[in-house]
Amino acid sequence: MTEIKANSTVMIHVLADETLSSIKREYVEVDRKTEIGEKIIIVDKNDPDDEYENGAI
């Protein structure tokens, strides 16, 4: 799902939260470096040799 606001493209991902009976949650994609301790979700796997798959946390 993509939503456009104020002349910029905002990427919004809708994922089912399995801990809450699959309630759908919206996550806004941000383009920045991660910090130690943060969790990330793989959404666009580019390298076929990468050990992670789309949806991995």
N, C-alpha and C positions, 0 to 999 in steps of 0.2 A: 504494500500500500504506500503510495507516495502522495504527499500533500504539499502544496505550494503556498508559501506565506511571504508577503512583503518582499517580492522580487528575489527570493532565495528558495532553493529547493531543500525541503526538510524530509529526510527519510524516516518513516515510521514503520516499525516491524510489529506485527501482532502475533503473539505466541501464547499457546495454552499453558497455564500454570498448573502443572500436575499435582501440586501440593494443595490446591484449592479447587478440587473437582473440575479441573480443566477450564477454569474461568479464563477468558482471554484478556491478556494485558498488552498495552501498547508501550513500546520502547522507542525512544527517539535516538537515531544514530548520530553520534558525534565524531568528528574527525580530529582526534588528538592522541597523544601518547598515553599509554596506560601507566598507572602508578603501582608500586609494589603493594600486593594484597588485593587489588581489584580483580573482579571476575569478568571474563569476556565470553561472548558467544560467537562461534564461527558461523557466518552467514553467507559467505561467498568464497568457497575454497578455490584457490587458483592453482596450486601445485599438486599434481596427482600423486606425488611421492610423499606428501605431507602426512604425518601420522594422525592428524585430526580430521574429522568429518564435519559437514555442515550440521549445526545444531549442538555441537560439542561445547561444553562449558569449561 
